[in-house]
Amino acid sequence: MGAAMGSDYLRKILTARVYDVAIETALDRAPSLSRRLGCEVFLKREDTQPVFSFKLRGAYNKMAQLAPEQLAKGVIAASAGNHAQGVALSARELGCRAVIVMPVTTPSVKIEAVRNWGAEVVLEGDSYSDAYAHAVTLQQAQGLTFVHPFDDPDVIAGQGTVAMEILRQHAAPIDAIFVAVGGGGLIAGVAAYVKQLRPETRVIGVQTRDSDAMSQSLERGARVTLPEVGLFSDGTAVKQVGEETFRLAQLYVDEMVLVDTDAVCAAIKDVYEDTRAIEEPAGALAIAGMKAWVAQHGPKRAAGSPRTLVAIACGANMNFDRLRFVSERSEIGEQREAVFAVTIPEERGSFKRFCGLLGHHNVTEFNYRIADEQAAHIFLGLQVSSRQEATEIADALVSAGFATLDLSDDEVAKSHLRHMVGGRSGLARNERLYRFEFPERPGALMRFLSHMNPSWNISLFHYRNHGADYGRILVGMQVPENDEQDFEAFLTTLGYPHWDESQHPAYQLFLGCQTG
């Protein structure tokens, strides 16, 4: 039965109407990813569609086959954004009304894009499932035709044209195709097509650990409903996969891979480095899964030749405000940054000795505020090449007498505590607050410390590498009044641009010496 139904989908995909509005996207080799992973990596660039997502294919294929009287009444859809844009553009092309119900958590860039295509937007609920329930109510009340984002054979067939293009564009063997999974429309269409023509090619789904409805459903052999879903990858935040998509996934999907938010952020950066395009989280999900799969299974086939892997870069509707978070977390996701809480004795010279132990490692963040007469607690970020190197650094610091806690996998530390280190202190007497800029190169921080009079205690220190040519640090130094001349000489010798911020009102309010 499965084979016959697969053949039916093969026919539906080959005859799908998508190219009135969609384009055949490129299958680009990713040189940087290929080199780093030791495989031949190709990206299917669905992020270059007119709505910056593959969703246009399925939406138009469904709507183009509606009867004239259905189009005259209009269509309705529930979507986190990309399907909504596909329906909206298709409705404009076909000259019909479109109502889109979107979760309130949808990024504003997607909401505005849908409105720009001429559709009516209704915001309802926190997830796709909430929006879907409301859309069904509106559909019944207004007599609209529902265009499902994934659980519809015509939608699935439209998405399957992605696979049709991949196999045509790469005639040589493909070891695996990686597909982001939300409700399952894309992977159902891709798998149904690929397994009919190249059954030896593995079709691998990728989900985030906090939105893994398909993965759990396949494990249990029945569709599950998640009580909550993670919202970072909003394009795949689905509580329950489709009935038809699940059936096809059971027949044709080889395996599922789960990744976390940091891995997705790292994948966004990977795609940018190869294409200069910025994927949305769901758009980079397949790339994150591919990297995790290679880490587990290796880059080469049993015969020793490099694997050929395809990841579908399926969407680029990134909300610009998210880029700051992505930038901060991508280094940790790639295991290029490790963060630590380090305790050092509050005594003369210990700060400099601690910095000396960091050696050639590039400091990405340094947060410290004097709070205790016996010990100093420092939040430290370092650039590393692997998680193993982070462990070695922590061991070295402990061996040198500095208690060290590795926070690289700690969500509270990465999201919140790193921004909250500090505060007012009764120990910060005679503190001078200075802001410095210095060339962002190895050794600049040690040069700063080596020019300081060892009798001046550092009572505050904040530094974060932002990838610019110049680094910026904020330093509190406890300088006795009779050392004024030496302090001015220090500033002159150092040669870095600097500003005295000791009278800054925000400093006085939040960080100044607490008395009484």
C-alpha positions in Angstrom: 0.0 0.0 0.0 2.8 2.4 0.9 4.5 1.9 -2.5 1.3 2.6 -4.4 0.6 5.7 -2.3 4.2 6.8 -2.9 3.7 6.5 -6.6 0.6 8.6 -6.3 2.6 11.3 -4.6 5.3 11.0 -7.3 2.7 11.9 -9.9 1.2 14.7 -7.8 4.7 16.2 -7.3 5.7 16.0 -10.9 2.4 17.7 -12.0 2.3 20.3 -9.1 1.6 23.9 -10.1 4.2 25.9 -8.3 6.2 27.8 -10.9 3.6 30.4 -11.6 4.9 32.1 -8.4 7.8 30.1 -7.1 11.3 29.8 -8.6 13.6 26.9 -9.0 16.2 27.7 -6.3 19.9 27.0 -6.4 21.6 24.0 -4.9 24.8 25.7 -3.8 28.0 24.0 -2.5 28.9 25.4 1.0 32.7 25.6 0.9 33.3 26.6 4.5 31.0 24.0 5.9 32.4 21.4 3.5 35.9 22.1 4.7 35.1 22.1 8.4 32.9 19.0 8.4 35.1 17.0 5.9 32.1 16.3 3.7 30.6 17.7 0.5 27.9 20.0 1.8 25.2 21.5 -0.4 22.5 24.0 0.6 19.1 24.0 -1.1 18.4 27.8 -1.1 14.7 28.0 -0.5 15.4 31.2 1.4 15.7 32.9 -2.0 12.0 32.4 -2.9 9.9 35.5 -3.4 8.6 35.1 0.2 12.0 33.9 1.4 10.6 30.5 2.2 9.6 27.2 0.5 6.0 27.6 1.8 4.9 29.4 -1.3 5.1 26.1 -3.2 2.5 24.2 -1.2 0.2 27.1 -0.7 0.0 27.9 -4.4 -0.3 24.3 -5.5 -3.3 23.9 -3.2 -5.0 27.2 -4.1 -4.5 26.9 -7.8 -6.6 23.8 -7.8 -9.6 25.3 -6.0 -12.9 25.7 -7.8 -13.8 29.3 -8.9 -16.7 29.5 -6.4 -14.2 28.6 -3.6 -11.8 31.3 -4.7 -14.7 33.8 -4.9 -15.4 33.3 -1.2 -11.8 33.5 -0.2 -9.3 31.4 1.8 -8.1 31.3 5.4 -4.9 29.9 6.9 -3.2 29.6 10.3 0.5 30.1 10.2 3.6 31.3 12.2 4.5 33.4 9.2 6.0 31.7 6.2 2.9 29.7 5.1 1.0 32.9 5.7 3.2 34.8 3.2 2.8 32.0 0.7 -1.0 32.1 1.0 -1.1 35.9 0.8 1.1 36.0 -2.3 -0.9 33.2 -3.9 -4.2 35.0 -3.1 -2.9 38.1 -4.8 -1.9 36.2 -7.8 -5.2 34.4 -8.0 -7.3 37.5 -7.1 -9.0 36.2 -4.0 -9.4 37.3 -0.4 -7.0 35.8 2.2 -7.4 35.8 6.0 -4.4 34.7 8.0 -4.5 33.8 11.7 -1.1 34.1 13.3 0.2 33.4 16.8 0.9 36.6 18.8 4.5 35.3 19.2 5.1 35.7 15.4 8.0 38.0 14.6 6.9 41.4 13.4 8.8 41.0 10.1 6.5 38.1 9.1 3.4 39.9 10.2 4.2 43.0 8.2 5.2 40.9 5.2 1.8 39.2 5.1 0.0 42.5 5.3 2.2 43.9 2.5 1.0 41.0 0.3 -2.6 42.3 0.9 -3.9 39.7 3.3 -6.0 40.3 6.5 -4.1 39.4 9.7 -5.7 38.1 12.9 -3.4 37.5 15.9 -4.5 34.7 18.2 -2.7 32.4 20.7 0.9 31.5 21.5 1.5 28.7 19.0 0.4 27.5 15.6 -2.0 25.1 17.3 -3.8 28.0 19.1 -4.0 30.0 15.8 -5.3 26.9 14.0 -8.2 26.4 16.4 -9.3 30.1 15.9 -8.9 29.8 12.2 -11.3 26.8 12.1 -13.9 28.9 13.9 -13.5 31.8 11.5 -13.6 29.4 8.5 -17.0 28.0 9.6 -18.4 31.4 10.3 -17.4 33.0 7.0 -17.5 30.1 4.6 -13.8 30.4 3.7 -11.7 27.6 2.3 -9.0 26.4 4.7 -5.4 26.2 3.3 -3.6 23.9 5.7 0.1 24.7 6.2 1.2 21.0 6.1 -1.5 18.4 6.5 -2.9 18.4 2.9 -1.9 16.2 0.0 -1.7 19.2 -2.4 0.4 21.2 0.0 2.7 18.2 0.6 3.0 17.7 -3.2 3.9 21.4 -3.6 6.7 21.1 -1.0 7.9 17.9 -2.6 9.0 19.9 -5.7 12.0 20.9 -3.6 13.2 17.3 -3.7 12.4 17.1 -7.4 14.8 20.0 -8.0 17.5 18.6 -5.7 17.7 15.2 -7.5 17.7 16.9 -10.9 20.4 19.4 -9.9 22.7 16.7 -8.3 22.7 13.6 -10.4 25.5 12.0 -8.4 24.8 10.0 -5.3 23.5 11.9 -2.2 24.1 10.2 1.2 21.5 12.2 3.1 19.1 15.1 2.8 18.4 17.1 6.0 15.0 18.7 6.5 13.6 21.0 9.2 10.4 19.6 10.7 7.5 21.5 12.2 4.1 20.0 11.1 5.9 17.8 8.6 4.7 19.1 5.2 8.2 19.6 3.8 9.8 16.4 5.0 6.7 14.4 3.9 6.9 15.7 0.4 10.7 15.4 0.2 10.8 11.9 1.6 7.9 10.6 -0.6 9.7 11.8 -3.8 13.3 10.8 -2.8 12.4 7.3 -1.7 10.6 6.5 -5.0 13.7 7.6 -7.1 16.7 7.2 -4.8 15.8 4.9 -1.9 19.4 4.7 -0.9 19.5 8.4 0.0 18.6 8.9 3.7 16.0 11.5 4.5 16.7 12.9 8.0 14.4 15.3 9.9 15.6 17.9 12.3 13.8 19.4 15.2 14.6 21.5 18.3 14.6 19.6 21.6 11.7 21.8 22.9 9.5 21.3 19.8 10.0 17.6 18.9 6.5 16.5 18.2 7.4 14.5 15.1 10.4 12.8 16.8 8.2 11.7 19.8 5.4 10.6 17.5 7.7 8.4 15.4 9.2 6.9 18.5 5.8 6.0 20.0 4.1 5.0 16.7 1.3 7.5 17.1 0.9 11.2 17.0 1.5 13.0 20.3 0.4 16.4 21.4 3.0 18.5 23.2 1.7 20.6 26.1 4.1 23.4 25.2 6.6 24.2 22.4 9.8 26.3 22.3 9.3 29.5 20.4 12.8 30.4 19.3 12.3 28.4 16.1 8.9 29.8 15.6 8.5 28.4 12.1 8.6 24.8 13.5 6.7 25.5 16.8 4.0 22.9 16.3 2.4 21.0 19.1 1.0 18.2 16.9 2.2 17.0 13.5 -0.3 16.3 10.7 -2.1 13.0 10.2 -1.0 12.6 6.6 2.5 14.0 7.2 3.0 11.5 10.1 1.8 8.6 7.9 4.3 9.6 5.2 7.1 10.1 7.7 6.5 6.7 9.2 6.9 5.2 5.7 9.8 7.2 4.3 11.8 9.2 6.9 15.0 7.4 8.0 15.7 9.1 11.3 15.3 12.3 13.4 18.0 14.5 14.9 17.4 16.9 17.8 19.4 20.1 18.4 19.3 23.0 20.9 19.0 26.7 20.5 22.7 27.3 20.6 23.3 24.8 17.8 20.7 26.6 15.7 22.4 30.0 16.4 25.7 28.5 15.3 24.1 27.2 12.1 22.8 30.6 11.3 26.3 31.9 11.4 27.6 29.0 9.3 25.1 29.7 6.6 26.0 33.4 6.7 29.7 32.7 6.3 29.1 30.6 3.2 26.3 32.6 1.6 26.1 36.0 3.3 22.4 35.2 3.8 20.8 35.3 7.3 18.5 32.3 7.9 15.7 32.5 10.4 16.0 29.8 13.2 13.8 27.3 11.3 15.7 28.0 8.1 19.0 27.0 9.7 17.6 24.0 11.6 18.5 21.5 8.9 22.1 22.7 8.9 22.3 22.4 12.7 21.0 18.8 12.4 23.5 18.0 9.7 26.4 19.1 11.8 25.2 17.1 14.8 24.7 14.0 12.6 28.2 14.3 11.1 29.7 14.7 14.6 28.0 11.4 15.5 28.5 9.4 12.3 31.7 10.8 10.9 32.3 12.7 7.6 33.2 9.6 5.4 31.4 6.6 4.0 32.5 3.1 4.9 34.7 3.0 1.8 36.5 6.1 3.0 35.2 8.7 0.6 33.6 11.9 1.9 29.8 11.9 2.3 27.7 14.1 0.1 25.0 15.9 2.2 22.2 18.3 1.3 20.6 20.6 3.9 17.5 22.6 2.9 18.0 26.2 4.0 14.2 26.7 4.1 13.6 30.3 5.3 15.1 33.7 5.8 12.3 35.7 7.5 14.6 36.7 10.4 13.4 39.3 12.8 16.3 41.8 13.0 16.0 42.2 16.7 16.9 38.5 17.2 20.4 39.0 15.7 21.9 40.2 18.9 20.9 37.0 20.7 22.0 34.8 17.8 25.4 36.5 17.7 25.9 36.0 21.5 24.9 32.3 21.4 26.4 31.2 18.1 30.0 31.0 19.5 28.8 28.7 22.4 26.7 26.7 20.0 29.7 26.1 17.8 31.7 25.3 21.0 34.0 28.2 20.1 33.2 30.1 23.4 33.3 28.8 27.0 32.1 30.8 30.0 33.3 30.3 33.5 32.7 31.6 37.0 36.2 32.0 38.6 37.0 32.8 42.2 40.3 34.5 42.9 41.8 35.8 46.2 41.1 39.5 46.8 44.8 40.3 47.2 47.5 42.3 45.4 48.7 40.7 42.2 46.2 37.9 42.0 44.2 39.6 39.2 47.3 39.9 37.1 48.4 36.4 37.9 45.0 35.1 36.9 45.1 37.0 33.5 48.6 35.6 32.9 47.2 32.0 33.1 44.8 32.8 30.2 47.9 32.8 28.0 47.1 33.1 24.3 43.3 32.6 24.7 41.2 35.4 23.3 39.0 36.9 26.0 35.4 37.3 24.8 33.9 38.6 28.1 35.2 39.7 31.5 32.8 40.9 34.2 33.8 41.6 37.7 32.7 43.8 40.7 34.4 43.9 44.1 32.1 42.5 46.7 34.1 40.6 49.2 37.3 41.4 51.2 38.6 37.8 50.8 37.7 36.7 47.3 36.8 38.1 43.9 34.2 36.4 41.6 34.7 36.8 37.9 32.5 36.0 35.0 34.8 35.0 32.2 34.3 34.2 28.5 37.1 32.7 26.4 37.3 31.7 22.7 38.1 28.0 22.5 38.4 25.4 19.7 36.4 22.7 21.4 34.6 21.7 24.5 37.6 19.6 25.5 39.8 22.7 25.5 37.3 24.4 27.8 37.6 21.5 30.2 41.4 21.8 30.1 41.3 25.5 30.8 39.0 24.9 33.8 41.4 22.2 35.1 44.4 24.5 34.7 42.7 27.3 36.6 41.8 25.0 39.4 45.3 23.6 39.6 46.6 27.2 40.0 44.3 27.7 43.0 41.4 29.4 41.4 38.0 27.8 42.0 36.3 27.5 38.6 32.8 26.6 37.5 32.2 25.9 33.8 28.9 27.6 32.8 29.1 26.9 29.1 25.9 24.8 29.2 24.1 26.8 31.9 21.0 28.6 30.4 20.6 31.0 33.4 24.2 32.1 33.2 24.2 32.5 29.4 20.9 34.3 29.2 20.8 36.4 32.3 23.7 36.3 34.9 26.3 37.5 32.4 24.4 40.7 32.2 23.8 41.1 35.9 27.3 40.8 37.4 28.1 43.9 39.5 26.2 46.3 41.6 26.9 48.8 44.4 29.7 47.9 46.8 30.7 49.3 50.2 34.3 48.2 49.4 34.7 50.4 46.4 36.3 53.4 48.2 38.4 55.9 46.3 37.2 54.2 43.1 37.8 55.9 39.7 35.7 54.8 36.8 37.3 55.0 33.4 36.3 53.9 30.0 39.0 52.8 27.5 39.2 51.9 23.9 42.0 49.7 22.6 42.9 47.8 19.4 41.2 44.5 19.5 44.2 42.1 19.3 45.7 39.5 21.5 47.8 40.9 24.4 46.0 44.3 24.6 44.4 43.4 27.9 47.7 42.2 29.4 49.4 45.4 28.2 46.8 47.4 30.1 47.3 45.4 33.3 51.1 45.5 33.1 51.2 49.3 33.1 49.1 49.5 36.2 50.7 50.3 39.6 50.3 47.0 41.6 49.1 49.0 44.6 46.0 50.1 42.7 43.2 47.6 43.2 40.8 46.8 40.3 37.4 47.0 41.8 35.3 46.7 38.6 36.0 45.4 35.2 33.7 44.9 32.2 34.7 43.8 28.7 32.8 42.1 25.9 34.2 41.3 22.5 31.7 42.6 19.9 33.7 41.7 16.8 34.8 45.2 16.1 38.4 46.6 15.4 38.4 48.3 18.8 37.7 46.8 22.2 35.9 48.7 24.9 36.4 48.2 28.6 35.0 49.8 31.7 37.4 49.7 34.7 37.1 50.8 38.3 40.4 51.4 40.0 40.9 52.3 43.7 43.6 55.0 43.5 44.7 56.8 46.6 44.5 60.6 46.4 48.3 61.0 46.8 48.8 58.8 43.7 47.3 61.4 41.4 50.5 62.2 39.5 51.3 58.5 39.0 47.8 57.8 37.8 48.0 60.6 35.1 51.4 59.1 34.0 49.8 55.7 33.7 47.1 57.1 31.4 49.6 58.9 29.3 52.0 55.9 29.0 49.2 53.5 28.2 48.2 55.6 25.1 44.7 54.2 24.8 41.7 56.7 24.3 40.0 57.1 27.7 37.2 58.9 29.4 36.7 59.6 33.1 33.2 58.4 34.0 33.5 58.7 37.7 30.7 61.3 37.9 28.4 59.5 35.5 24.9 59.6 37.0 24.1 56.0 36.1 27.3 54.8 37.6 26.6 56.7 40.8 23.1 55.2 40.9 23.8 51.6 40.1 27.6 51.0 40.8 29.0 53.7 43.1 30.4 53.0 46.5 27.6 52.0 48.9 28.1 53.7 52.3 26.3 53.3 55.6 
